[in-house]
Amino acid sequence: MYREMLEVMKEGSAATLREKRNAQATWFNEWADLFLKAYQPEQKVVSTSIYAFPMELLAAFDVVPFDFEIAASMVCATEMGVPAMCEAENRGYALEVCSFHRAGLGGFYKDYFPKPELFLTTSYFCDGKVKTNEILSRLHSKECLLLYVPAEINRDSLRYVEKQLRHIASKIGEVAGQKLDEDRLREAVRSSNRARRSHLALLEVQKHRPAPLSPRLIISFSINGLLFSGRETKERLNQELLAEARGRIESGALRPERHRFYWFAWMPVYQSGLFDFLKEKQVSVPLCETFRVYWDEIDEDSPFEGLALKCLKNPFVGPVGRRTEGLERIVEEYAIDGAVKFVTPACRHSNNGAALLKDSLQRLGIPLLQVEMDIGDPRGHSPGQTRTRLESFLEVLSQ
């Protein structure tokens, strides 16, 4: 069923592109095309955390990246989500387990997803995914590798992460049936650096008032768009989004703004009405924390060291204070007057530190609203309650 969903997504986005140029349709088309390749018998599939693992390394091999968590997010956006979660729940997985992981496990039990040859994940962003990866690796009798990234950045931690990445590269090579091509890795790094520059240009254009790109697009692309890091596709997608944003500014075809929010972490994937409400109330999200560029350009002559440093600098590694770095500049440059922290129950990495985030923003005169909703399970969602809290928050801002 998930395969059919991808085929519909590819056909629908292709139909849109035949009519006009559209950045989101291009992104969806490339996304569906890459994940559909994972179903082809001759392809070697590597499951990983596309939003956390340095995808430039995978781009250097003839493998197809897949992320059951991203696939589960797509399933949870449809009527397939609850049955997939129920499949896992009926096998003993508690409701306290992240809904993406329940849907991911259920999706594998229901045979929705392709069969990976290797499972990779990281120590940061998500504890639950590490354990789910272990469960799935046992289910498929495939090796599971964890990239552990220490909290401190120093010479020892840099070498430690670099050594792990080299080991992982050798394991990917075993799956792909090829040795690492250093030139190909350097090209992936060059591509990543070019995409980083266009990403910075996107961040710059989002400072415009009104912001040209929609909140849902910015938040979703900041996570799912990382699938293509190290590939020409990412460069092209950034450029298309940039051209579209500039075109909207030049044409004046922008929605009016009353408020500009800074968004922390994730968003619900099901039809919650949240973003429709923000649109109705003329609220934009010019920037979210997962769309920031926190890493430097990678030295193509030392790609493993550069990728290790990119991992170590991730703001979800180490002290929570890393997530508040640069907040004063962000508030000023993006004219932020409010902030939203999306809180999904199972996400410890995101939820911890709420008090620090609130205090840091309060010192800048910016109020923070915590929106408590499950990221993928709509069964406990109360649209009226969420709307009431948002309305109250907007009243405070207006005063």
N, C-alpha and C positions, 0 to 999 in steps of 0.2 A: 504493500500500500504506500509506503514512503517513496518507493521508486516511482510509482505513478504520480505522486505529488510533485516530485522533481520534474517529471516529464511535462506536467501541466504548467509548472513554473517556467520551464524553458520555452515551451510553445507560446505561452501568454506574453512573456517578455520579448520574444522574437517578433510576435505580431505587433507589439507596441513600437519596436525599433523599425519595423518596415514602414510605419506611418510617420515617425519623427525621431529625432535624436533625443534620448532620454537617459540620464546618468543612472538612475535607479534601475531602469529596465536592463541596461548593460550589466550592471552589478549582479542582478538576479539571474541573468542569462549565463554569465560566467560561473557563478556559484552553482547553479543547477548542473551545468555542463561538467564541472569538475567532480561533483559528488556522484553524478551518474556514471562516470568512468570507474568508480569504485565497484560497480556491479559487473564490469566486464571481466570474464574469467581469466584473461591473460594479465590483468593488472595486479600489482602488488600494493596492498592497502596498509597504510600506517595510521593508526588512530592516535590522536594527540589533542592537546588543548591549544587550539589555534590562536586563542587570544593571549596565551602565556608563553608557550614554547617558541624559541627563535625559529620561525618558519623558513628563514633563509637557508638553514641547513637541509631541510627536506627538499627545497627547490633545487638543490644540487644533485638530486638522485632521481631515477626513473621510478618514482613511487607516487601513489595517489594519496594525498592527505585526507583524513576523515575525522570528524569530531562528533562522537555520539551525543555530546551535550548540545551542540549546535543543531544537530538533527532532531534531538528531543524538543528543542525550542520551537522548531517548525511544526512538529507533531502536536505540541501543546497549543499551538495557535489554531488548531482545527478540532473537529469532533473526534479525532483519533486520540487526543491527549488523555482524556479521562480513562478510556478503556485500557490504554497502555499503562497508566499509573496503577489502575486496579489490578492488572496482571502481576505487577511487582508486589503490590500490597497483599494480594492473595497468597503470595509465596513467602510472606513474613516480613517484608520491608515496611517499616513504620512510617506513619504520616510525617514524622519529624525529619525524615530523610528528604533532601532537596527534591522538589517536584521534577526537575530536569533529570535527576539521577533515577528517580522512580520510573519516569517515562522512558529513559534510555534503557534501563534494565528490562522493562516491559516490552520495549520495542525489539530488543534482541531475542527475548523469549518468544515473541510473536513472529520472529523471522522477518522483521521489517528491514533491517539494516544489512549492509554488506559485511563480510567476514574479514576483519583485519588480520594481518600477519604479525603485527607487532603493536604493542600498546605503550605509549609514552605519556608521561604527565610531569607536572612540576610541583614543587613543594609550596609554591605561593599561589594566591588567589583562592584556592578551594581545597579544603581538607577532604570533603566528601568525594571529590572526583578521584583522589588518590585511591581510596578504598574501593570505589566503584570500578576503577581500572583493574584493580587486583581481582575482583570478582569476575569481571568479564574475561580477563586473561585466563583464569581457571576454566571458565565456561568453554572457551575456544581452544584451550591447551596451547596458548601462545605466550611468549615472554612478555613481561611487563617491566618497564624501566622507569625509574623516578629520577628526575633532575632536581637535586637538592641544592638550593641557593641560600647561603648563609645570610644573616642579617647585616653583618659588617662588610664594608668595602675596603679591602686592603690587598697587599700583594699575595698573601696566602690564600685568601678567599677567591681571588681572581684566578690563580693557578688551579685551585680546587675545582671550580666550575668549568674552566677550560679543559681540564683532564676528563671530566665527565662528558663534555660535549664531544670530545674526540672518541671516547668509548662508544657513545651513542651513534656517532657517525659510522663506526665500524659495524655496529649491529644493523643499522639501516642498510649498509652496503651488503651485508649477508642476505637480507631480505630481498634486496633489489638484484642480487647477483652481479654486483659491480663494485669496484673499488672507488673511493672518493676521487673525483676529478678536481684537483685544486683550482684549475682555471675556471671550472664551472662554478665552484663555490665563490671565487672572486667575482665572477660576473653577477651572481645572486646578490652579493654584498653591494656591488656597484648599483644594481637595480634598486636595492633597498635604500641606498643613500639618495638616489634620484627621487624616489617616492617620498622620502623624508622632506626633501626640499619643497616638493609640491604640497605636501601636508602642511608645512609651515605657511605656505601661501594661502591655503584654505583657512588656517587659523586666523590669518591676517584679515581676510575678506569677511569673516564672521563677526569682526568688530563693527561692521557697518550697522547703522540703525535705520530701518529695521534689519534684523539678521536675515540673510537670504535663504538659508536652508532650514528645513523644518526640524523640530525637536526629535521626532521619531526617527528621521533619517540620520541625524547626527549621532544619536546614542547607539542605534543599531549598527551603523557603518563603523563606528569607533571600535566595535568588538568583532563583528563578523567579517569586516573588510580585511582584518589581519590574516585571514586565510591565505591571501595572495602575496604576503611579504616575501620579497626576493624574486618575484616574478614580474614580467613586463605588464601583466594584467593590473597590478596594483598601481603602477605608474599611470596607466591609461585611465583607470577609474578616478584617481585623484584629479587628473587633468580635466576629465569630463565634468566632474562635480565643480571644479573651479570655474570652468567655462560657463556652466549653468548658473552658478551663483553670481558671477560677474554680469551675465546676460540679464538676470532678474534685476540687478541693481541699475544697470544702464536703461532698462526699459521702464523702470519704476513700478514693475508688477510685483510689489511686495505688500504683504498684509500689514496693517497698522499695528503698532506695539504700544502696550501700556506698561508692561513689566518685562524684565530680562532676568532669567533664572540661571544660576549655575547648578548643574545636576551632578549628584554623587551616585556613582556606580550604575546599577542596571535598570531594567524597566520590565513591566509585565508584557507577556507576548500575546495573551488572549485579548478578546474584545472587552476592554475594561471601561472604555469611555474616557479614560484619563486624558489622552492627548486631544480628543475632541473638545473636552472641557477647556483645556489650555488654549486651543485655537479660538474657541468661542469668547474667552476672556482676554484675547489678544496678548497672550504670554508667549514669549520666544525663549529658546534655550540656545544662546550663541555658542556655548561651550559646556562640555561635560568632562569630568575628570579622566575618563578613559580615552578621550580624544586628544589629550595633551601629548606633546613630544617631550619625553623625559630623558631620551638617550642622545648621545652624540653620534656624529657620523662614524661609521665603522671603518677601521683601517683595512683596506682590501688585501694588504700584504701580511696582515696578522688577523685573519678572519675569526679564528677561534677565540682569541683574546678579546676581540671587539664584540663578538656575540655574547661572551661571558660577562663583559662589562654591561652590555645592554640588559641582561637578566638581573644583574646585581643592582642596577639603578631603578628597577621597576618600583614604583611607589607603594605597591602592595607587599614588598619585601621589607623587613625590618620595622623600625619604629613607626607608629601610626602618624607621627609628626611629618613624615615624608608626604603624606597626602595633603598637608596644609601648606607645603612650601610654595611660595609664589602667589598665595591667595590675595595679598594686598595688590599686587600688580594686576592680577586677573580681574578683580573687582573694579579697578580703575579703568583698565584698557577696554573691558567689555561692558562697561556701564551696568554692572550687576546690581540689582536692588533686592534680590531675594535668592534663596537657595533651597533646593529640595534634595532630601536624602531618601532614596527608595530603599525600603527595608523589607527584605524577604526573609522569613523566619529562620531558614537553615544556614544562612550565609554569615558565618562567624567572622570571616576576614573583613567583610564589608561592614557588619553591624558593630563590631568592637570599635571603640574610639569615637562613638557618636558624641560623647560629651566634649571631647577635645575639638572635634570639628565645629560643634555649636559654639564653644567658647572662642575659638579662633575667629569665626565669622562675627560673633557678637562684638568683639573688640574693633571690628571694622564697620560696625553699625549695620550689619546684614543679618536679618532674621532667617532662621532655618526651620523648615517644616519636614518632619519625618512622615513619609507616606508608607504605611504598613500594609502591604499586599503580597500575596504569594506570587512568585515570578512566573509560574507555569500552571498552577492548579486553580481554576476558577471557582471551585466548589464552595469556598468560604468567602468569596468576594461580595462586598456590599457596595454597589455603585453609589447609592445615596449617601452612605456614611463618608466615603472618600470625597464626594462632591461637597458635602457640608464642611469638611475640614479644609478643603482648598478654598472654598468661598470665604471662610473665616480668616484664613491666612491672607487672602487678597484684600480683605477689608482692612487688616492691620497695615498692609503695605500702602494702601490708598490713603490712610490717615497720616 
